[in-house]
Amino acid sequence: MNNSSDKARRLAFVLSGTVDAFLGGILLLLGFGFLPVNATDYGFENWHAILLGSILFFTGLWFVVRNLSRWEE
């Protein structure tokens, strides 16, 4: 494969992982009650926000770390 397309793909994965981790962090803060917004006002339970936030945060963090620490290049 072309080296520039690999770098572009890795950059896209890093950016999408960063956005996912950021949104997951916001949902975790919302679920644990650190933000002044209540999740139950929008039809969600707090554990829904915690579960979705933790999945988004950890998979986004994994994507960022995985694509920034490639040993092949």
C-alpha positions in Angstrom: 0.0 0.0 0.0 1.0 3.6 -0.4 2.6 5.2 2.6 0.6 8.4 2.4 -2.7 6.5 2.3 -1.7 4.6 5.4 -0.9 7.8 7.2 -4.2 9.3 6.2 -6.1 6.3 7.4 -4.3 6.3 10.7 -5.0 10.0 11.1 -8.7 9.4 10.4 -8.7 6.6 13.0 -6.9 8.9 15.6 -9.4 11.7 15.0 -12.5 9.4 15.2 -11.1 7.8 18.3 -10.5 11.1 19.9 -14.0 12.2 19.2 -15.4 9.0 20.6 -13.3 9.2 23.8 -14.4 12.8 24.2 -18.1 12.0 23.8 -17.7 9.0 26.1 -16.1 11.1 28.8 -19.0 13.6 28.6 -21.5 10.7 28.9 -19.5 9.3 31.9 -19.5 12.7 33.6 -23.2 13.0 32.9 -24.0 9.5 34.2 -22.0 10.0 37.4 -23.7 13.4 38.0 -20.7 15.7 37.7 -22.5 17.8 35.0 -25.5 20.0 35.9 -27.7 18.1 33.4 -29.8 15.2 34.6 -29.9 12.2 32.2 -33.3 11.1 33.5 -34.9 14.3 32.0 -34.3 12.9 28.5 -35.6 9.4 29.1 -32.3 7.7 30.0 -31.3 6.2 33.3 -27.9 7.1 34.7 -26.6 3.6 34.2 -27.4 3.9 30.4 -25.2 6.9 30.2 -22.4 5.2 32.2 -22.5 2.1 30.1 -22.5 3.9 26.7 -20.0 6.4 28.0 -17.6 3.7 29.2 -17.9 1.8 25.9 -17.3 4.9 23.8 -14.4 6.2 26.0 -12.5 2.9 26.2 -12.9 2.0 22.5 -12.0 5.5 21.4 -9.0 5.5 23.7 -7.9 2.1 22.3 -8.2 3.4 18.7 -6.0 6.5 19.6 -3.4 4.5 21.4 -3.3 1.7 18.8 -2.9 4.1 15.8 -0.4 6.3 17.5 1.9 3.4 18.6 2.3 1.5 15.4 5.7 -0.3 15.4 5.8 -1.0 11.7 6.4 2.6 10.7 
